[in-house]
Amino acid sequence: MPKSFIVLIIFFFIFPHLLPAQEKTDSNTIDVSSIHYARSIASNVSWTSKKMGITDDSIPYFNFSEKLPSNFNLSLPVSIIEKNIYFSFSLSNNADSSSEVFFFAGLYCKRIQLFTAHRNDPTKNIKVIKDSAGNSVSTSGLMMLKVDPHENVQVYAKVKLLSSGANTISPRLINKNFINDFKNNQQVRKSAINLFTYMVSGILLMMIFYSFASYIQNFNVEFLYYAAYVFLTASLLFLKSYMFASHSTFNYFFEEYFDFIMQGCGFVFYLLFFRKFLDTRQKYHFLEKLLSFSNWVILVSLTAFSIIYFSGDNFTLWNTIENGLKEFLLVIGVIFIVYGLTKKDILIRYLITGQICLIVFSLISLLLIITPLHFTSATSQFSIFNDGLFYYEIGLMLELTFFLLGLAYKNKMEIITTVKEREQLKLDNERKEFEKQMAILEAKQEERNRISADMHDELGSGVTAIHLMSEIVKSKMKENTLPEIEKISHSAGELLNKMNTIIWTMISSNDSVESLITYIRIYALEFFENTPIDCHFNMPDPIPAKDMNGEKRRNIFLCVKEALNNALKHSNATNLTIDITVSQKLIISILDDGIGINLDNLRKFSNGLTNMKKRMHAIEGSFTIENHLGTKVIFELDL
């Protein structure tokens, strides 16, 4: 071995510091050439947080000694969100060509800035990374890094998170060629819950149409309130799913501000709906005051939230307002449930059941968001059953179901009430009409009684006087009585009998079947008293109590009178029997044992028979005449 070579080895062994410097590498250094798709670098980065206003030149001097906590994906401290977050990690490129990767900090980062420095002395030569458009700040949630062949660099990331509880920190490096696949994969992970959310939004849209139809039909303003609540809720759910993982300006505005405003306004309309739907102003005074106070609290909170949001970046304050309002509404919901359980109103029970379902599933949703709780294995963390939004929507659907049940019950009760009111109105109208008819009838009866009394007192006394004076004249003239005097006496007697019949017909106290039968019996026995015909009268005992007005009594009596008169004049009978039966019909049968009637030759009876038919037809009765060992006349009338 040459001596010169041995000397050289000893020289480098004794003086190793004279060898060329080698760049340091360690286990935390990330080889970008080995990233073929995307790699989580959470375990390779150190982090710190600083207040706003610190210059970028100070970044290398920060104390990056902390590793990312494992729960940052679940819940970020409010104090962190208000600050800038700084990450520090090392990159190397062992390939013979440059490698380009994208840095992804997590959901949702409003601004990302990247800086690089030399590994051996990171405080010198800090460079600001710019994108292809020359911008040093990215608002898309991604920022590209280029590492030259065999280069080792120190990277610093300055991240400003969205002022929202939707943020997550999960730093990754993504191969440039797979950036679109990475973005699509974020949506694919949520495809199941997004599909379910779209379905729920469609159902809520149908409820909006239903509410408008109900309002147009009944003009009940509570359906407009419910339609507004459902519209805001459906829009909130739709936008949450449709814009998930979007780094657009509108989505930033939506996640920071507008989603809470929509949710708060939805609760305002929901409470207004409750007050109208339950008619709390009339039925539940405590509930009216509670819900009215809640409405004012929501409006004041939304106003304060808007003022603070647009006047400055004070996330702690507006987050306090948002969480405070949600906790307040939870307490109000619990009070409403407890109060409603003390009531026996079925309608309020339906709404309470819906509220219980919504609160329970909302709590499950909250636990899934803020804790490591999962219902399926860790390998299926993107399952729909591990998504808090799924359980909130389940609660919302159950609340909607019980609302529909309550609405169906309310409609049923309103229909029953309407039918009862209509029936009561109908009964009232019928009662008034009956009272009116009774008043008219009483007036007629009073008038009839007055006329009959006047006829009896005035006309009756006059006719009686004429009849008596004619009889006195006849007795004085004895055999020299003039025929005219005899006619006057007979006419006066006939007139008196007819007037008595009219008076009997008009008196309302005689409006009964019993009065008719009694009157016919008295008349028949007196009519045949001094004649060759023996009259026999058969009637029920007792006579059933049946009403019969004056018109019917008069027509039946005149028909019987005409039949008795015909029997006396034409039958040559010695016996006549009157049979009367009373049930559902009044049947009067008059039978004599005379020569009978010639049914083929009725000319001599034509006027009398015609009058009897007309009178019975006028009162919806019937009249028949037949030969039956004499003449038999039958009168029938339904009672």
Buried (B, 14 or more C-beta within 10 A) or exposed (E): EEEEEEEEEEEEEEEEEEEEEEEEEEEEBBBBBEBEEBBEBBEBBBBBBBEEEBEBEEBBEBEBEEEBBEEBBBBBEBEBBBBBBBBBBBBBBBBEEEBEBBBBBBBBBBBBBBBBBBBEEBEEEBEEBBBEEEEBBBBBBBBBBBBEEEBBBBBBBBBBBBBBBBBBBBBBBBBEEBBEEBBEEEBEBBEBBBEBBBEBBEBBBEBBEBBBEBBEEEEBEBBBBBBBBBBBBBBBBBBBBBBBBBBEEEBBEBBBBBBBBBBBBBBBBBBBBBBBBBEBEEEBEEBBEBBBEBBEBBEEBBEBBBEBBEEEEEBEEBBBBBEEBBEBBBEBBEBBBEBBEEBEEEBBBBBBBBBBBBBBBBBBBBEBBEEEEEBEEEEEEBBBEBBBBBBBBBBBBBBBBBBBBBBEBBEEEEEEEEEEEEEEEEEEEEEEEEEEEEEEEEEEBEEBBEBBBEBBEEBBEEBBEBBEBBBEBBEEEEEEBEEEBEEBBEBBBEBBBEBBBBBBBBBBEBBBBBBBBBBBBEBBEEBBEEEEBEBBBEBEEEBEEBEBBBEBBBBBBBBBBBBBEBBBEBBBBEBBBBBBEBEEEBBBBBBBBBEBBEEEEEEEBEEBBEBBBEBBEEBEBBBEBEEEEBBBBBBBBEE
